[in-house]
Amino acid sequence: MASVKCSSCGQNYQMRDVKILNHYQDLWFLNALCSSCHSRYIIVAVIGQDQNAEIISDLNDAELVRFNKFPTLTADDVLNMHDFLRKFDGDFSGLFCYNRRRNL
């Protein structure tokens, strides 16, 4: 999405401006709202898994090795985080104090 521009004003979309509506296999439907001119578009994209795709990352080699040892995130992991964030009130202090008390 970093390379997709608004058809009306040419401004690049920010990730927060694009919402996934649905997908079927490799066909994805996205809702894009331009933060510059407020035009709204539906984007239909074919997103397949290219086995030769270049990995773009800001991680250094040591970080890539370290993080490659972790298990791959699943759709359930993403849904669980979505559910948590939907219910989260933004009180990090209370969250950390609660977890600290729970672990004692």
N, C-alpha and C positions, 0 to 999 in steps of 0.2 A: 504493500500500500504506500510505501514511502515514495514511490515513483509515480503514483497516480495523482493527476491534477484535476481541479474543478474545471468543468467544461465552460462555466460562465466567466470566471475571473482568472483562471490559471494558477491559483494558489494550491500548494501541496496540501493534501489532507493530513491531519494529525491522527494518530491512532485512536485518540478519544472521540474523534468525529465519525468513526466507522463502527457500525454495529452489525453483527451477524444476525440475519433474519432466519435463515434455514440453509440446509444443503441436502443434496441427493447425490451420493457417490462423489465424483470429482467436481460437481456443479454446485457453486456456492452463491447465495443471494445475500447481498450486503446493502445496508442503508447508510448513505454517506451524507453528512450535513457539513457544508463548508463553513468554517469558523470565520471566514473573511466576509463573504457576501450572503451567507445564510441560505444558499441554494441547496435543495435537497434532491438527491439522486438515488436510484436503485442501481446497484452494480451487480452484474451477473458475471462470475468469473469461473473459469475452469482451472482448478488447482489440483494437479496430480503430484504424485511423488516421483520426482526425477532422481534416479539413482546416481546421476552424475552431477547433482546440484552442488554449487559451491557453498560452503558453510561460511557465513559472515558472522563474526563474533568480536566482542571487545575483550574477550578473555585471552590471557597469555597462555603459552603452551603448558605451563605447570598447572594453571587453573583448569584448562581443558582436561588434562589427565585426571586431576582430582575429581571433577564433576562427572566425568564419564563413568566413574565407579558407582555412582548413585543409580538406583533403579529408574527406569523411564516413567515419567508421569503418565497416568491413565486418564481417561475421560472422567472416571469417578473422582479422581483427585481434583480435577478442575471444577467439577460440579460441587464437591464438598467445600472448596474454597469460595466458590460463588455464593453458596448458601451461607457460609460463615460471614462473608463480607456484607451480604444483604441484611443480616441481622445485627452486625457489629455497630455499636453506637459511637465508635471513635475514641473510646476511653482506654488508651493503651496503658495508662497507669493502673487502672482497675484490673485490666486483663493480666498484667504481669504480677501484680500483688496477689490476685486470685490464684494464679498458677503457682506462685511461690508458696502460698499457704497450703495448697493442695498437695504439693510435693513434700511437705515437712512431715 
